[in-house]
């Protein structure tokens, strides 16, 4: 759970700012919350459940830590997410230094982690159930969100002409990305956690079986060796995940130096029904956070392309693409 202090020197802060951050970290519940946030961003309700404390009490602790710069607050629709500050800030270094002194075997911390694991498992099961219910009419569901035909050429342009020796598609779904890149890749592998989706992908990719395979696999633990791929795509997957940054880091690990990462998702929006009815964990993303995740994973020169909606209450699709250093 705990991460060692990073090597780059953080920016300097005045003494009062440092003292404020130290005071904010100097309380057991707040340290426990920081430990949980090393696992990725969490909603305030999820932190309250994992800490087994009331939401108002946890909110007060989070307010103090936010004011001290130890955590960042990210409102999103009806939810509020919290996360550790950016990697090379003084406050991040202070948080990591404090956490490094904790015993990861402490029974309280272990229990917190177990509760968080149960929360995530329940959330993942709900998302998986959604996929299973909607696998057979996935095209109809996606048609509610974006005009697919308008973005394929932009995806191809963002990836580059190729040819690509090995393409990997994270969260393969019905296999659309592999079909799209079929004439630019020598081999393609896709993986997904939905058995039903994999069955549909295998059927839709039957005419490409000489070059394309799909398998069961998790975005957080890809079944692909590090440095094996020269193109990795993540198409409309990140908004379902509890830790998009971790998925991007894992995708980047699969890339060879110079390999291309192409992410397709939604720009930030406020269509709350997508979370309530369609298991969306995140209501889109800002360019800054996606670029930060990419650069932290060693993907450079990230370019963002926006495809604005053509009708009211539609969504802007964003494509982020960059190369592995």
PALUM-206480 format. One record per residue: residue number from 0; x, y, z of N, C-alpha, C in turn; chain. Coordinates in steps of 0.1 Angstrom, whole numbers. Layout:
N
NUM X Y Z X Y Z X Y Z A
...
END
This chain:
325
0 8 -12 0 0 0 0 8 12 0 A
1 20 13 7 27 25 9 38 27 -1 A
2 40 39 -5 50 42 -15 61 50 -9 A
3 73 47 -14 85 54 -8 86 68 -14 A
4 93 77 -7 94 90 -13 100 91 -26 A
5 96 99 -35 101 100 -49 114 108 -48 A
6 122 106 -59 135 112 -59 136 126 -62 A
7 129 131 -72 131 146 -75 128 155 -63 A
8 135 166 -63 134 175 -52 121 183 -54 A
9 113 184 -43 100 191 -45 103 206 -45 A
10 93 214 -49 94 228 -48 95 233 -33 A
11 101 244 -31 102 249 -17 89 256 -13 A
12 87 254 0 75 261 6 80 268 19 A
13 72 279 22 76 286 34 73 278 46 A
14 79 282 58 78 273 70 64 271 75 A
15 56 282 74 42 280 79 34 270 71 A
16 37 269 58 30 260 49 34 245 53 A
17 47 244 55 52 230 59 46 226 73 A
18 47 236 82 41 233 96 26 229 95 A
19 19 236 87 5 234 85 3 220 80 A
20 11 215 70 9 202 64 12 191 75 A
21 23 194 82 27 184 93 16 183 103 A
22 10 194 107 -1 194 117 -13 186 111 A
23 -16 188 99 -28 182 93 -26 167 92 A
24 -13 162 90 -10 148 90 -10 142 103 A
25 -8 150 114 -6 145 127 -18 140 135 A
26 -26 131 129 -38 126 135 -41 112 129 A
27 -45 103 137 -46 89 133 -56 87 121 A
28 -68 93 122 -77 91 111 -72 97 98 A
29 -66 108 99 -61 115 87 -49 107 81 A
30 -41 101 89 -30 92 84 -36 80 77 A
31 -47 74 84 -53 63 78 -60 66 64 A
32 -66 78 63 -71 82 51 -61 84 40 A
33 -49 90 44 -38 92 34 -33 78 29 A
34 -33 68 39 -28 55 35 -38 49 24 A
35 -51 51 26 -61 46 17 -59 53 3 A
36 -56 65 3 -55 73 -9 -43 69 -17 A
37 -34 62 -12 -23 57 -20 -28 46 -30 A
38 -40 41 -27 -45 31 -36 -53 38 -48 A
39 -54 51 -48 -61 58 -59 -71 67 -53 A
40 -77 75 -62 -87 85 -57 -100 78 -52 A
41 -106 84 -42 -118 78 -36 -128 89 -33 A
42 -141 85 -34 -151 94 -30 -152 94 -15 A
43 -158 105 -10 -158 107 5 -166 96 11 A
44 -177 92 5 -185 81 11 -177 68 12 A
45 -168 65 2 -160 53 2 -150 54 13 A
46 -144 65 15 -134 67 26 -141 65 39 A
47 -153 70 41 -160 69 53 -163 54 56 A
48 -167 47 46 -170 32 48 -157 25 51 A
49 -146 28 44 -134 21 47 -128 24 61 A
50 -130 36 65 -125 40 78 -135 36 90 A
51 -147 32 85 -158 29 95 -161 40 104 A
52 -162 52 98 -166 64 106 -177 72 98 A
53 -183 81 105 -194 88 99 -189 97 87 A
54 -197 99 77 -193 108 66 -190 122 70 A
55 -198 128 79 -195 142 83 -181 143 90 A
56 -178 133 98 -165 133 105 -153 132 95 A
57 -155 123 86 -144 121 76 -143 134 67 A
58 -154 140 64 -154 152 56 -147 163 63 A
59 -148 164 77 -141 174 84 -126 172 83 A
60 -122 159 85 -107 156 83 -102 159 69 A
61 -110 156 59 -106 158 45 -105 173 43 A
62 -114 181 49 -113 196 47 -100 201 53 A
63 -96 196 64 -84 201 70 -72 197 61 A
64 -72 185 56 -61 180 48 -60 188 35 A
65 -72 191 29 -73 198 17 -67 212 18 A
66 -71 219 29 -66 232 32 -51 232 34 A
67 -46 221 39 -31 220 41 -24 215 29 A
68 -31 212 18 -25 207 6 -21 193 6 A
69 -25 185 16 -21 171 17 -30 162 8 A
70 -42 167 5 -50 160 -5 -56 170 -14 A
71 -61 165 -26 -68 174 -36 -82 170 -36 A
72 -91 179 -37 -105 177 -38 -110 179 -53 A
73 -117 169 -58 -122 170 -72 -137 168 -72 A
74 -145 178 -72 -159 177 -73 -163 172 -87 A
75 -172 163 -87 -177 157 -100 -191 154 -99 A
76 -200 162 -105 -214 160 -104 -219 160 -90 A
77 -226 150 -86 -231 149 -72 -220 143 -63 A
78 -209 138 -68 -199 132 -60 -187 141 -58 A
79 -179 138 -48 -166 145 -46 -155 135 -44 A
80 -145 135 -52 -134 126 -51 -122 133 -44 A
81 -114 125 -37 -102 130 -31 -90 121 -36 A
82 -78 128 -37 -66 121 -41 -54 127 -35 A
83 -43 120 -35 -30 126 -31 -26 137 -41 A
84 -19 147 -36 -15 158 -45 -5 153 -55 A
85 -2 162 -65 7 158 -76 21 153 -70 A
86 28 145 -78 39 137 -73 50 145 -67 A
87 54 156 -73 66 163 -68 63 175 -60 A
88 52 176 -54 49 187 -45 55 184 -31 A
89 57 195 -23 62 193 -10 52 185 -1 A
90 39 188 -3 29 181 5 29 166 2 A
91 31 163 -11 31 149 -14 43 142 -8 A
92 55 148 -8 66 143 -1 64 141 14 A
93 58 151 20 55 150 34 46 138 37 A
94 35 137 29 26 126 31 33 112 29 A
95 41 111 19 48 98 17 58 95 28 A
96 65 106 33 74 104 44 67 99 56 A
97 56 105 59 48 100 71 43 86 69 A
98 38 83 57 33 69 55 44 59 55 A
99 56 63 51 67 53 51 71 49 65 A
100 68 57 75 71 53 89 61 44 95 A
101 49 42 89 39 33 94 42 19 91 A
102 37 10 100 39 -4 98 27 -9 90 A
103 30 -14 77 18 -18 69 11 -30 75 A
104 17 -37 85 10 -48 91 2 -44 103 A
105 1 -31 106 -7 -26 117 -22 -31 115 A
106 -28 -37 125 -41 -43 124 -52 -33 119 A
107 -51 -20 123 -60 -10 119 -59 -7 105 A
108 -47 -6 100 -44 -3 86 -48 -15 77 A
109 -46 -27 82 -49 -39 74 -65 -40 73 A
110 -72 -37 84 -86 -37 84 -92 -26 74 A
111 -86 -14 75 -90 -4 65 -89 -9 51 A
112 -77 -15 48 -75 -20 34 -84 -31 30 A
113 -88 -39 40 -97 -50 37 -111 -44 34 A
114 -115 -34 42 -128 -28 39 -128 -21 26 A
115 -117 -14 22 -116 -8 9 -117 -18 -2 A
116 -110 -30 0 -111 -40 -10 -125 -45 -12 A
117 -133 -46 -1 -147 -51 -2 -155 -41 -10 A
118 -153 -28 -7 -160 -17 -14 -157 -18 -29 A
119 -145 -19 -32 -141 -20 -46 -146 -32 -53 A
120 -146 -43 -46 -152 -55 -52 -166 -54 -55 A
121 -174 -48 -46 -188 -46 -48 -190 -37 -60 A
122 -182 -26 -61 -184 -17 -72 -180 -24 -85 A
123 -170 -32 -85 -166 -39 -97 -176 -49 -102 A
124 -182 -55 -92 -193 -65 -95 -205 -58 -101 A
125 -208 -46 -96 -219 -39 -102 -216 -35 -116 A
126 -204 -30 -119 -200 -27 -133 -200 -39 -142 A
127 -195 -50 -136 -195 -63 -144 -209 -67 -148 A
128 -218 -66 -138 -232 -70 -140 -238 -61 -151 A
129 -234 -48 -151 -239 -39 -161 -235 -44 -175 A
130 -222 -47 -176 -217 -52 -189 -224 -64 -194 A
131 -226 -73 -184 -233 -86 -188 -247 -83 -193 A
132 -254 -74 -186 -268 -70 -190 -268 -64 -204 A
133 -258 -56 -207 -258 -48 -219 -249 -53 -230 A
134 -243 -64 -228 -233 -68 -239 -240 -70 -252 A
135 -252 -76 -253 -258 -80 -265 -262 -68 -273 A
136 -265 -56 -266 -269 -44 -274 -260 -33 -271 A
137 -247 -36 -270 -237 -25 -266 -237 -14 -276 A
138 -239 -17 -289 -239 -6 -299 -251 4 -296 A
139 -262 -1 -292 -274 8 -289 -271 16 -277 A
140 -264 11 -267 -261 19 -255 -251 30 -259 A
141 -241 26 -266 -230 36 -270 -236 47 -279 A
142 -246 43 -286 -252 54 -295 -259 65 -287 A
143 -262 62 -274 -267 73 -266 -257 83 -262 A
144 -244 79 -263 -233 87 -257 -226 95 -267 A
145 -223 89 -279 -215 96 -289 -217 90 -303 A
146 -214 98 -313 -215 93 -327 -203 86 -331 A
147 -203 73 -331 -191 65 -333 -184 68 -346 A
148 -193 69 -357 -187 70 -370 -179 83 -372 A
149 -181 93 -364 -174 105 -365 -160 105 -359 A
150 -157 95 -351 -144 96 -344 -134 86 -349 A
151 -138 76 -357 -128 65 -361 -116 71 -369 A
152 -119 80 -378 -108 86 -386 -99 94 -377 A
153 -104 101 -366 -96 108 -357 -87 99 -349 A
154 -92 87 -345 -85 78 -337 -73 73 -346 A
155 -76 69 -358 -65 64 -367 -55 75 -369 A
156 -59 88 -371 -49 98 -373 -40 100 -360 A
157 -47 99 -349 -39 101 -336 -29 90 -334 A
158 -32 78 -338 -23 66 -337 -11 67 -346 A
159 -13 72 -358 -3 72 -369 -5 61 -378 A
160 3 62 -389 1 52 -400 5 38 -398 A
161 15 36 -388 20 23 -386 30 19 -397 A
162 31 6 -400 24 -5 -394 28 -8 -380 A
163 20 -14 -372 23 -18 -359 25 -33 -358 A
164 36 -37 -352 38 -51 -350 28 -58 -341 A
165 26 -52 -329 17 -57 -319 8 -45 -314 A
166 -5 -47 -315 -14 -37 -309 -21 -45 -298 A
167 -23 -37 -287 -30 -42 -275 -42 -33 -272 A
168 -54 -39 -271 -66 -31 -268 -70 -34 -254 A
169 -70 -24 -245 -74 -26 -231 -89 -25 -230 A
170 -96 -35 -224 -110 -35 -224 -116 -36 -237 A
171 -114 -48 -244 -116 -49 -258 -131 -48 -262 A
172 -140 -50 -253 -154 -49 -256 -158 -58 -267 A
173 -164 -53 -278 -168 -60 -289 -157 -62 -300 A
174 -145 -56 -297 -134 -57 -306 -134 -46 -317 A
175 -140 -35 -314 -141 -24 -324 -127 -18 -328 A
176 -119 -16 -318 -106 -10 -320 -97 -20 -329 A
177 -98 -32 -326 -90 -42 -334 -95 -42 -348 A
178 -108 -42 -350 -113 -41 -363 -109 -28 -370 A
179 -109 -17 -363 -105 -4 -369 -91 -4 -374 A
180 -82 -10 -366 -68 -10 -370 -63 -23 -377 A
181 -72 -31 -382 -69 -44 -388 -59 -43 -399 A
182 -60 -32 -407 -50 -31 -419 -37 -24 -415 A
183 -36 -21 -402 -23 -14 -398 -15 -22 -388 A
184 -20 -34 -384 -13 -42 -374 -10 -56 -380 A
185 1 -61 -375 5 -75 -379 -2 -84 -369 A
186 -2 -80 -356 -9 -89 -346 -16 -80 -337 A
187 -27 -85 -331 -35 -77 -322 -40 -86 -311 A
188 -39 -81 -298 -44 -88 -287 -53 -78 -279 A
189 -65 -83 -275 -74 -76 -266 -77 -83 -254 A
190 -80 -76 -243 -84 -83 -231 -95 -76 -224 A
191 -103 -83 -216 -115 -77 -209 -118 -86 -197 A
192 -125 -80 -188 -129 -88 -176 -143 -94 -177 A
193 -150 -90 -188 -164 -95 -190 -163 -108 -200 A
194 -167 -119 -195 -167 -131 -203 -177 -130 -215 A
195 -188 -123 -212 -198 -122 -222 -192 -113 -234 A
196 -185 -102 -230 -179 -93 -240 -169 -101 -248 A
197 -161 -109 -241 -151 -117 -248 -157 -126 -259 A
198 -168 -132 -255 -175 -141 -264 -180 -133 -277 A
199 -185 -121 -274 -190 -113 -286 -178 -108 -294 A
200 -167 -105 -287 -155 -100 -295 -149 -112 -303 A
201 -149 -124 -298 -144 -135 -306 -153 -137 -318 A
202 -166 -136 -317 -175 -137 -328 -173 -126 -338 A
203 -171 -114 -334 -170 -103 -343 -156 -102 -350 A
204 -146 -108 -344 -133 -108 -349 -129 -122 -356 A
205 -139 -130 -359 -137 -143 -365 -129 -142 -378 A
206 -132 -132 -386 -125 -131 -399 -111 -126 -397 A
207 -107 -122 -385 -94 -117 -382 -86 -127 -373 A
208 -91 -139 -372 -85 -148 -362 -71 -152 -365 A
209 -66 -150 -378 -52 -153 -381 -43 -143 -374 A
210 -48 -131 -371 -39 -121 -365 -44 -115 -352 A
211 -56 -118 -348 -62 -112 -336 -66 -123 -326 A
212 -63 -120 -313 -68 -129 -302 -73 -121 -291 A
213 -82 -126 -283 -87 -119 -271 -87 -129 -260 A
214 -86 -123 -248 -84 -131 -236 -90 -124 -224 A
215 -91 -131 -213 -95 -125 -201 -83 -118 -195 A
216 -86 -106 -190 -75 -98 -184 -80 -85 -178 A
217 -72 -80 -168 -76 -68 -160 -67 -56 -164 A
218 -73 -45 -165 -65 -33 -169 -55 -30 -159 A
219 -56 -34 -146 -47 -32 -136 -36 -42 -135 A
220 -37 -53 -142 -28 -64 -143 -28 -70 -157 A
221 -24 -63 -167 -25 -68 -181 -18 -81 -183 A
222 -24 -90 -191 -17 -103 -194 -8 -102 -206 A
223 -1 -91 -207 9 -88 -218 22 -84 -212 A
224 33 -89 -217 46 -86 -211 49 -71 -213 A
225 57 -66 -204 62 -52 -205 70 -50 -217 A
226 68 -39 -224 77 -35 -235 74 -44 -248 A
227 62 -50 -249 59 -59 -260 52 -52 -271 A
228 44 -41 -268 35 -36 -278 41 -22 -284 A
229 37 -20 -296 40 -6 -302 28 2 -304 A
230 16 -3 -301 4 5 -300 -5 -1 -289 A
231 -10 7 -280 -19 4 -270 -31 13 -271 A
232 -43 8 -271 -55 16 -272 -64 14 -259 A
233 -69 24 -254 -79 24 -243 -91 31 -247 A
234 -101 24 -252 -113 30 -258 -125 30 -249 A
235 -129 41 -244 -141 42 -236 -141 32 -224 A
236 -130 32 -217 -128 23 -206 -126 30 -193 A
237 -118 41 -194 -113 48 -182 -125 53 -173 A
238 -136 57 -179 -147 62 -171 -154 52 -162 A
239 -151 39 -165 -156 28 -156 -147 25 -145 A
240 -135 30 -145 -125 25 -135 -124 34 -123 A
241 -120 27 -112 -118 35 -99 -105 42 -99 A
242 -95 37 -107 -82 43 -107 -76 44 -121 A
243 -81 54 -129 -77 55 -143 -62 57 -144 A
244 -56 64 -135 -42 67 -136 -34 54 -136 A
245 -38 45 -127 -31 32 -126 -33 24 -139 A
246 -44 24 -145 -47 17 -158 -38 23 -169 A
247 -36 36 -169 -27 43 -179 -13 39 -177 A
248 -9 38 -164 5 34 -161 8 20 -166 A
249 -2 11 -163 -1 -3 -168 0 -4 -183 A
250 -8 4 -190 -8 4 -204 5 9 -209 A
251 11 19 -203 24 24 -207 35 14 -206 A
252 34 6 -195 44 -5 -193 44 -15 -204 A
253 33 -17 -211 32 -27 -222 39 -21 -234 A
254 42 -8 -235 47 -2 -247 62 -3 -249 A
255 66 -5 -261 81 -4 -264 84 11 -264 A
256 97 14 -263 101 28 -265 97 33 -278 A
257 90 45 -279 85 50 -291 71 45 -295 A
258 66 35 -287 53 30 -290 42 41 -287 A
259 30 39 -293 20 49 -292 9 45 -282 A
260 4 54 -274 -7 52 -265 -18 61 -270 A
261 -30 55 -272 -42 62 -277 -53 60 -267 A
262 -58 70 -261 -69 70 -251 -81 77 -257 A
263 -92 70 -257 -105 77 -262 -115 76 -250 A
264 -120 88 -247 -130 88 -236 -138 101 -237 A
265 -145 105 -227 -153 117 -227 -146 128 -221 A
266 -149 140 -226 -145 152 -218 -154 154 -206 A
267 -149 162 -197 -157 164 -185 -171 168 -188 A
268 -181 162 -181 -195 166 -184 -203 164 -171 A
269 -216 167 -171 -224 167 -159 -237 158 -161 A
270 -236 148 -170 -247 139 -172 -247 128 -161 A
271 -253 131 -150 -252 123 -138 -259 109 -141 A
272 -269 109 -150 -276 96 -152 -267 85 -158 A
273 -256 89 -164 -246 79 -169 -240 71 -157 A
274 -238 78 -146 -233 71 -134 -244 63 -128 A
275 -256 68 -127 -266 61 -120 -272 50 -128 A
276 -273 51 -141 -279 41 -149 -269 32 -157 A
277 -257 37 -160 -248 30 -169 -234 27 -162 A
278 -234 28 -149 -222 23 -142 -209 32 -145 A
279 -211 44 -150 -199 52 -152 -194 57 -138 A
280 -181 54 -136 -175 58 -123 -171 73 -124 A
281 -166 77 -136 -162 91 -137 -170 98 -148 A
282 -173 111 -146 -181 118 -156 -171 126 -165 A
283 -163 118 -173 -153 124 -182 -141 128 -175 A
284 -132 134 -183 -119 138 -178 -114 151 -184 A
285 -106 158 -176 -99 171 -180 -86 167 -187 A
286 -82 175 -197 -69 173 -204 -58 172 -194 A
287 -58 181 -184 -46 182 -175 -44 169 -167 A
288 -55 163 -162 -53 151 -154 -48 139 -163 A
289 -54 138 -175 -50 127 -184 -35 129 -188 A
290 -31 141 -192 -17 144 -195 -8 141 -184 A
291 -12 145 -172 -4 142 -160 -2 127 -158 A
292 -13 119 -159 -11 105 -158 -2 99 -168 A
293 -4 104 -181 5 99 -192 19 102 -189 A
294 22 115 -186 36 119 -184 42 112 -172 A
295 34 109 -162 39 102 -150 43 87 -154 A
296 37 82 -164 39 69 -169 50 68 -180 A
297 55 79 -183 66 80 -193 61 82 -208 A
298 48 86 -209 43 89 -222 44 104 -225 A
299 51 108 -235 54 122 -238 47 127 -250 A
300 47 140 -251 42 148 -263 27 144 -265 A
301 19 144 -254 5 140 -255 -3 151 -261 A
302 -10 147 -272 -18 157 -279 -33 153 -277 A
303 -41 163 -274 -55 161 -271 -63 166 -283 A
304 -73 158 -287 -82 161 -298 -96 161 -293 A
305 -104 171 -295 -118 172 -291 -127 171 -303 A
306 -137 162 -301 -148 160 -311 -161 164 -304 A
307 -165 177 -307 -176 183 -301 -189 176 -305 A
308 -199 176 -296 -212 169 -299 -219 177 -310 A
309 -228 169 -317 -235 175 -327 -250 178 -323 A
310 -254 173 -312 -267 176 -308 -268 179 -293 A
311 -278 184 -288 -280 188 -275 -280 176 -266 A
312 -274 177 -254 -273 167 -244 -264 155 -249 A
313 -256 157 -258 -246 147 -263 -233 150 -255 A
314 -223 142 -258 -210 143 -251 -199 146 -261 A
315 -189 154 -256 -177 156 -263 -168 145 -261 A
316 -163 139 -272 -154 128 -272 -140 134 -272 A
317 -130 129 -264 -117 133 -264 -108 122 -268 A
318 -97 125 -276 -87 115 -279 -74 121 -274 A
319 -67 113 -266 -53 117 -261 -43 107 -266 A
320 -33 112 -273 -23 103 -278 -9 108 -276 A
321 0 99 -273 14 102 -271 23 90 -273 A
322 36 93 -272 46 82 -274 54 79 -261 A
323 57 66 -260 65 62 -248 79 66 -250 A
324 85 73 -240 98 78 -240 108 66 -241 A
END
